């Protein structure tokens, strides 16, 4: 074992101005990573249009980052033990910054996807690293303040992401949503290394499960390609989709067998033998997947079909983050309450938000569209902590990092899968509704004839009137498809309440893990 200082000896906490500057740098490291998970959502139509691809293909910008980030999360613990927390975090931030620069200057969709994969892969250690270092530099009596700083940055980023992404997309080149990371990342990396390079954690040589990580990346990537491209290639009528599906299935089975028999697995699947861990992880992943998919679908629908700009779509999406920031300290005081009750409140809040969305109409006002976001913010404020408390119940301290890594990997990966699935179902349902509406508005339909007469009476030609009717049908089809998915989402999260109550009551956890 090597490192600064003797094993077990911790350097004293920082104080005064060095503490404030270093804490701010670490907070910005967290902020950048979380921001890049949300900033591209409202910018997706702009990016797709500028690069000359469909919005469906453009969702790769979102999912490629999430998949790469999810796959590298299990590697974080090994990197920190092998190279030290300070070195791992600093290199991760600088590599993430370089990848952000490449994303900002990407010249087509394939290059942007490659750079987003690099960006997501480099970002894996940033959140757990920033959290660990914040706890290291604060004295024990003020570690609650350290966690408050960390929590506020993880909650502020989803608020500013849609706003910043919308403003940049409407007023500047979309590349700036990534280029703004460059000065922040360079400053964060420099300040962190300058302040903490002599305080790094001890290092030791550890075996790495290379085969397990390669198999993990293989099956996750194969399945993601199937979900993203299947709709464009007519699913299993395409030889490529069939081959990739077989690769995903074989890769998954091979990965399971390897991880269950490997002495030092990248993902310790034996943890799923614990009832609370398995059930809470399932609820966490499915709840997050529904939230992630809806947070992608909502701004897409607003911009493509309702006519909102990226900036206004961001303004509608932002209130959920503001409410989450306000409500988090309130619910944080309820630590003695049964975490199953808190988790149920979170799922009910999400369900109420999605049910409200399922009643949207074509002429819904800004305030009607925004109100469900307020209820969603309540759910966001209390979603993670009670489920993590249940998940970690009874797990020995030495296994907590592995448990946290598994839950984060599973959560991030299911989120990226849900983004592909929800856009696929959105397109399919729109096609079905459009077909039925067109059948009901044929030239012999009294409704069609009346609409044509009214439009022509207002000066439209027959071609213009017919085009206007068709545009209305398309808009209505997307509205019906959206409200259907919102309705299904509401019932899915309500079902998670029943899942949560299959667990045993957990004691309040003393462990600290990255939830975002």
C-alpha positions in Angstrom: 0.0 0.0 0.0 1.3 3.4 -0.9 0.1 7.0 -0.4 0.6 10.1 1.6 0.9 9.4 5.2 0.6 6.3 7.2 -2.2 3.9 6.6 -5.3 4.9 8.6 -3.9 8.4 9.3 -6.3 11.1 7.9 -5.1 14.6 7.1 -6.8 17.3 9.2 -9.9 19.0 7.6 -9.5 22.3 5.7 -10.6 25.6 7.2 -11.3 29.2 6.2 -10.9 30.4 2.6 -9.2 27.2 1.3 -12.1 25.1 2.6 -14.7 27.5 0.9 -12.8 27.5 -2.5 -12.2 23.8 -2.5 -15.8 23.0 -1.6 -17.0 25.3 -4.3 -14.8 23.5 -6.9 -16.0 20.1 -5.8 -19.6 21.3 -6.0 -19.1 22.5 -9.5 -17.7 19.1 -10.4 -21.0 17.5 -9.3 -23.0 20.2 -10.9 -21.4 19.7 -14.4 -22.0 16.0 -14.4 -25.7 16.2 -13.4 -26.2 19.2 -15.7 -25.1 17.2 -18.7 -27.6 14.6 -17.9 -30.5 17.1 -18.4 -29.2 20.0 -20.5 -29.6 18.2 -23.8 -33.2 17.2 -23.3 -34.8 20.5 -24.4 -32.1 21.1 -27.0 -32.7 17.7 -28.7 -34.9 19.1 -31.5 -32.4 21.9 -32.2 -29.5 19.5 -32.3 -31.3 17.0 -34.5 -32.4 19.7 -36.9 -29.0 21.2 -37.2 -27.3 17.9 -37.8 -30.0 16.9 -40.4 -31.3 13.8 -38.5 -34.7 12.9 -37.1 -35.4 13.6 -33.4 -35.8 9.8 -32.9 -32.2 9.3 -34.1 -31.2 12.3 -32.0 -32.2 10.6 -28.8 -28.8 8.8 -29.1 -27.3 12.0 -27.7 -29.2 11.3 -24.5 -28.9 7.5 -24.3 -25.2 7.2 -25.3 -24.2 9.4 -22.4 -26.4 7.5 -19.9 -25.2 4.1 -21.1 -21.5 5.0 -20.9 -21.9 6.6 -17.5 -23.8 3.6 -16.2 -21.3 1.0 -17.5 -18.3 2.9 -15.9 -20.0 3.3 -12.5 -19.0 -0.2 -11.3 -15.4 0.7 -12.1 -15.3 3.8 -9.8 -14.5 1.9 -6.6 -11.6 0.1 -8.2 -10.2 3.3 -9.7 -10.4 5.2 -6.3 -8.7 2.3 -4.4 -6.0 1.9 -7.1 -5.1 5.5 -7.8 -6.6 7.5 -4.9 -9.8 9.6 -4.7 -8.1 12.9 -5.4 -6.3 11.7 -8.5 -9.2 9.8 -9.8 -11.6 12.7 -9.4 -9.2 15.2 -10.9 -8.4 13.1 -14.0 -12.1 12.3 -14.4 -13.0 16.0 -14.4 -10.3 16.9 -16.9 -11.1 14.0 -19.2 -14.8 15.0 -19.0 -13.9 18.6 -19.8 -11.9 17.4 -22.9 -14.8 15.2 -24.0 -17.2 18.2 -23.6 -15.0 20.2 -25.9 -15.2 17.5 -28.5 -19.0 17.3 -28.1 -19.2 21.1 -28.7 -17.3 20.9 -32.0 -18.9 17.7 -33.3 -19.6 17.9 -37.0 -22.3 15.2 -37.4 -24.4 12.8 -35.3 -22.0 9.9 -35.3 -19.1 12.0 -34.1 -21.4 13.6 -31.4 -22.5 10.1 -30.2 -18.8 8.9 -30.0 -17.9 12.0 -28.0 -20.9 11.7 -25.7 -19.9 8.1 -25.0 -16.5 9.3 -24.1 -18.0 12.1 -21.9 -20.4 9.7 -20.1 -17.6 7.2 -19.5 -15.3 9.8 -18.0 -18.0 11.1 -15.8 -18.5 7.9 -13.8 -16.2 8.8 -10.8 -17.3 12.5 -10.6 -20.3 12.3 -8.3 -19.0 9.7 -5.8 -15.6 11.4 -5.9 -16.9 14.9 -5.2 -19.0 13.5 -2.3 -16.1 11.6 -0.8 -13.8 14.6 -1.0 -16.4 17.0 0.5 -16.7 14.7 3.5 -12.9 14.5 3.7 -12.2 18.2 3.8 -14.9 19.2 6.3 -14.5 18.6 10.0 -16.9 15.9 11.4 -19.1 18.5 13.1 -19.7 20.2 9.8 -20.2 17.2 7.5 -23.9 17.8 7.5 -23.1 21.2 5.8 -20.9 19.3 3.3 -23.8 17.0 2.4 -26.1 20.0 2.1 -23.7 21.6 -0.4 -23.6 18.4 -2.4 -27.4 17.9 -2.3 -28.1 21.5 -3.4 -25.8 21.2 -6.4 -27.4 17.9 -7.5 -30.8 19.4 -7.2 -29.9 22.8 -8.8 -28.5 21.2 -12.0 -31.8 19.7 -13.1 -33.4 23.2 -12.6 -30.8 25.1 -14.6 -30.3 22.3 -17.2 -33.6 22.9 -19.1 -33.4 26.7 -18.7 -29.8 26.9 -19.8 -30.2 24.4 -22.6 -33.3 26.2 -23.9 -31.6 29.7 -23.8 -28.5 28.5 -25.6 -30.4 26.6 -28.3 -32.6 29.6 -29.0 -29.9 32.2 -29.1 -26.6 30.5 -29.8 -25.2 27.4 -31.5 -26.2 24.2 -29.7 -22.5 23.3 -29.2 -22.3 25.8 -26.4 -24.4 23.5 -24.1 -21.2 21.4 -24.0 -18.5 24.1 -24.4 -19.7 25.9 -21.2 -18.2 23.0 -19.3 -14.6 23.8 -20.5 -13.8 26.8 -18.3 -15.7 25.3 -15.4 -14.0 21.9 -15.7 -10.5 23.3 -16.1 -11.0 25.5 -13.0 -12.5 22.7 -11.0 -9.6 20.3 -11.9 -6.9 22.9 -11.2 -8.3 24.0 -7.8 -9.0 20.5 -6.6 -5.5 19.2 -7.5 -3.8 22.3 -6.1 -5.6 22.0 -2.8 -5.8 18.3 -2.3 -2.8 16.7 -4.1 -0.9 16.1 -0.9 -4.1 14.7 0.8 -4.9 11.8 -1.5 -6.1 8.5 0.0 -3.8 5.5 0.3 -3.6 3.3 -2.8 -3.3 -0.4 -3.3 -3.1 -2.9 -6.2 -6.4 -4.6 -6.7 -7.5 -7.1 -9.3 -10.0 -5.8 -11.9 -12.7 -7.9 -13.5 -11.9 -7.0 -17.1 -14.0 -9.8 -18.6 -17.0 -8.8 -16.5 -16.8 -5.2 -17.5 -16.3 -6.1 -21.2 -19.3 -8.4 -21.1 -21.3 -5.8 -19.3 -20.5 -3.1 -21.9 -21.2 -5.7 -24.7 -24.7 -6.7 -23.7 -25.8 -3.2 -22.6 -24.6 -1.6 -25.8 -26.2 -4.3 -28.0 -29.6 -3.9 -26.2 -29.4 -0.1 -26.4 -28.8 -0.3 -30.2 -31.8 -2.6 -30.6 -34.0 -0.2 -28.6 -32.8 2.9 -30.4 -32.7 1.6 -34.0 -35.4 -1.1 -34.0 -38.2 1.2 -35.0 -36.2 2.5 -37.9 -35.3 -1.0 -39.2 -38.8 -2.6 -38.7 -37.6 -4.5 -35.7 -37.1 -8.3 -36.2 -37.6 -8.1 -39.9 -34.1 -6.6 -39.9 -31.2 -9.1 -39.8 -29.1 -6.5 -37.9 -31.7 -6.2 -35.2 -32.0 -9.9 -34.9 -28.2 -10.4 -34.6 -27.9 -7.6 -32.0 -30.8 -9.1 -30.0 -29.1 -12.5 -29.9 -25.8 -10.8 -28.9 -27.6 -8.9 -26.1 -29.2 -12.1 -24.8 -26.1 -14.3 -25.0 -24.0 -11.5 -23.5 -26.3 -11.0 -20.6 -26.4 -14.7 -19.7 -22.6 -15.0 -20.1 -22.2 -11.9 -17.9 -24.5 -13.3 -15.2 -22.6 -16.6 -15.1 -19.2 -14.9 -15.0 -20.1 -12.4 -12.3 -21.7 -15.2 -10.1 -18.5 -17.3 -10.3 -15.8 -14.6 -10.4 -13.8 -14.2 -7.1 -13.6 -10.3 -7.5 -16.7 -9.4 -9.7 -17.2 -6.0 -11.1 -20.8 -6.2 -10.0 -21.5 -8.2 -6.8 -24.8 -9.9 -7.8 -24.9 -11.9 -4.5 -26.4 -8.7 -2.9 -29.7 -9.5 -4.7 -30.1 -12.4 -2.3 -31.1 -9.8 0.3 -34.9 -9.1 0.1 -34.8 -5.4 0.8 -31.9 -4.7 -1.6 -33.5 -6.6 -4.5 -37.0 -5.1 -4.1 -35.8 -1.6 -3.4 -33.5 -1.6 -6.4 -36.4 -2.8 -8.6 -38.6 0.1 -7.3 -35.7 2.6 -7.6 -34.9 1.6 -11.2 -38.5 1.4 -12.5 -39.5 4.7 -10.8 -36.4 6.5 -12.2 -37.0 5.0 -15.6 -40.5 6.3 -15.8 -39.4 9.8 -14.5 -36.4 9.8 -17.0 -38.6 8.9 -20.0 -41.2 11.4 -19.1 -38.6 14.2 -18.6 -37.4 13.5 -22.2 -40.9 13.1 -23.8 -42.5 16.2 -22.3 -40.1 18.9 -23.8 -40.0 17.0 -27.1 -43.8 17.1 -27.4 -43.9 20.8 -26.3 -41.4 21.8 -29.0 -42.4 19.5 -31.9 -46.1 19.6 -31.7 -47.3 22.5 -29.3 -44.9 25.1 -30.8 -43.0 26.1 -27.8 -39.4 27.3 -28.2 -36.6 25.5 -26.3 -36.5 28.4 -23.8 -40.2 28.2 -23.0 -40.1 24.4 -22.8 -37.3 24.9 -20.2 -39.3 27.3 -18.2 -42.2 24.8 -18.0 -39.8 22.0 -16.9 -37.8 24.0 -14.4 -40.4 24.3 -11.5 -40.0 20.7 -10.5 -36.4 21.3 -9.6 -37.2 24.5 -7.7 -39.9 22.6 -5.6 -37.4 19.8 -5.0 -34.8 22.2 -3.6 -37.4 23.7 -1.3 -39.0 20.4 -0.2 -35.8 18.4 0.4 -34.9 20.0 3.8 -38.5 19.6 4.9 -38.7 15.9 4.2 -35.1 15.4 5.4 -36.3 16.0 8.9 -38.6 13.0 8.8 -35.8 10.5 9.2 -37.7 8.5 11.9 -40.7 8.0 9.7 -41.0 4.6 8.0 -39.1 4.9 4.7 -41.8 2.9 3.0 -44.3 5.7 3.8 -42.0 8.3 2.4 -41.4 6.3 -0.8 -45.1 5.9 -1.2 -45.6 9.6 -0.9 -43.0 10.1 -3.7 -44.7 7.6 -6.0 -48.1 9.1 -5.3 -46.7 12.6 -6.2 -45.3 11.2 -9.5 -48.6 9.5 -10.2 -50.6 12.7 -9.6 -48.3 14.6 -11.9 -48.6 12.1 -14.7 -52.4 11.8 -14.3 -52.6 15.6 -14.6 -50.6 15.4 -17.8 -52.9 12.7 -19.2 -55.7 15.3 -19.2 -53.8 17.9 -21.4 -55.7 19.3 -24.3 -54.5 20.9 -27.5 -55.1 24.4 -26.2 -53.6 23.9 -22.7 -52.2 27.1 -21.3 -48.6 27.6 -20.0 -49.9 27.4 -16.4 -51.8 24.2 -17.0 -48.7 22.6 -18.6 -46.6 23.8 -15.7 -48.7 22.7 -12.7 -47.9 19.0 -12.9 -44.2 19.9 -12.7 -44.8 21.3 -9.2 -46.2 18.0 -8.0 -43.4 16.1 -9.7 -40.9 18.3 -7.7 -42.4 17.0 -4.5 -41.8 13.4 -5.6 -38.2 14.3 -6.7 -37.4 15.7 -3.2 -38.2 12.4 -1.4 -37.7 9.7 -4.1 -34.1 8.7 -3.6 -33.4 8.7 0.2 -36.1 6.3 1.5 -35.5 3.8 -1.3 -31.7 3.9 -0.6 -32.4 3.5 3.1 -34.5 0.4 2.4 -31.9 -0.9 -0.1 -28.9 -0.6 2.3 -30.8 -2.0 5.3 -28.6 -4.7 7.0 -25.8 -4.5 4.4 -22.3 -4.6 6.1 -20.3 -1.3 5.8 -17.7 -3.0 3.6 -20.3 -3.9 1.0 -22.1 -0.5 0.9 -19.9 0.9 -1.9 -20.6 -2.2 -4.0 -24.3 -1.9 -3.3 -24.3 1.7 -4.2 -22.5 1.0 -7.4 -24.9 -1.7 -8.5 -28.0 0.5 -7.8 -26.5 3.5 -9.6 -25.5 1.3 -12.6 -29.0 -0.3 -12.7 -30.8 3.0 -12.3 -28.8 4.8 -15.0 -29.0 1.9 -17.5 -32.8 1.5 -17.1 -33.2 5.3 -17.5 -31.4 5.1 -20.9 -33.5 2.1 -21.9 -36.7 3.9 -21.0 -35.7 6.9 -23.1 -35.6 4.6 -26.2 -38.7 2.8 -25.3 -40.9 5.8 -24.6 -39.9 7.6 -27.9 -40.6 4.3 -29.8 -44.1 3.9 -28.3 -44.8 7.6 -28.8 -44.1 7.3 -32.5 -46.0 4.0 -32.9 -49.1 5.3 -31.0 -49.1 8.5 -33.0 -49.1 6.5 -36.3 -52.1 4.5 -35.0 -54.1 7.5 -33.9 -53.3 9.4 -37.2 -54.5 6.4 -39.2 -57.8 6.3 -37.3 -58.3 10.1 -37.4 -57.6 10.2 -41.2 -60.2 7.5 -41.7 -62.8 9.5 -39.8 -62.0 12.7 -41.8 -62.3 11.5 -45.3 -63.7 13.8 -48.1 -67.1 12.3 -47.6 -67.2 13.0 -43.8 -69.5 15.8 -42.8 -66.9 17.0 -40.2 -64.3 17.3 -43.0 -66.6 19.0 -45.4 -67.7 21.6 -42.7 -64.0 22.3 -41.8 -63.1 22.8 -45.5 -66.0 25.1 -46.0 -65.1 27.3 -43.0 -61.4 27.5 -44.0 -62.2 28.4 -47.6 -64.7 31.0 -46.4 -61.8 32.7 -44.6 -59.7 32.9 -47.8 -57.8 29.6 -47.9 -57.5 27.6 -51.0 -58.6 23.9 -51.1 -54.9 22.8 -50.8 -54.2 25.1 -47.9 -57.3 24.0 -46.1 -56.5 20.4 -46.6 -53.0 20.9 -45.4 -54.2 22.7 -42.3 -56.6 19.9 -41.5 -53.8 17.3 -41.9 -51.5 19.4 -39.6 -54.3 19.4 -37.0 -54.7 15.6 -37.3 -51.0 15.1 -36.7 -50.9 17.4 -33.7 -53.9 15.7 -32.2 -52.4 12.3 -32.9 -49.2 13.2 -31.0 -51.4 14.7 -28.2 -53.3 11.4 -27.8 -50.1 9.4 -27.9 -48.5 11.6 -25.2 -51.5 11.5 -22.9 -51.7 7.7 -23.2 -48.1 7.4 -22.2 -48.6 9.8 -19.3 -51.6 7.7 -18.1 -49.6 4.5 -18.4 -46.7 6.1 -16.5 -49.1 7.1 -13.7 -50.3 3.6 -13.2 -46.7 2.2 -13.3 -45.5 4.4 -10.5 -48.6 3.6 -8.5 -47.8 -0.1 -8.8 -44.4 0.6 -7.3 -46.1 1.5 -4.0 -47.2 -2.1 -3.7 -43.7 -3.3 -4.6 -42.2 -1.0 -1.8 -44.4 -2.6 0.8 -43.1 -6.0 0.1 -39.9 -5.0 1.9 -39.3 -5.1 5.6 -39.2 -1.9 7.6 -35.7 -0.5 7.5 -33.9 1.4 10.2 -32.6 4.9 9.2 -29.3 4.5 7.4 -26.0 5.9 8.5 -24.4 5.3 5.2 -23.9 8.1 2.6 -24.2 7.2 -1.0 -24.6 9.1 -4.2 -28.2 9.2 -5.2 -28.0 11.3 -8.3 
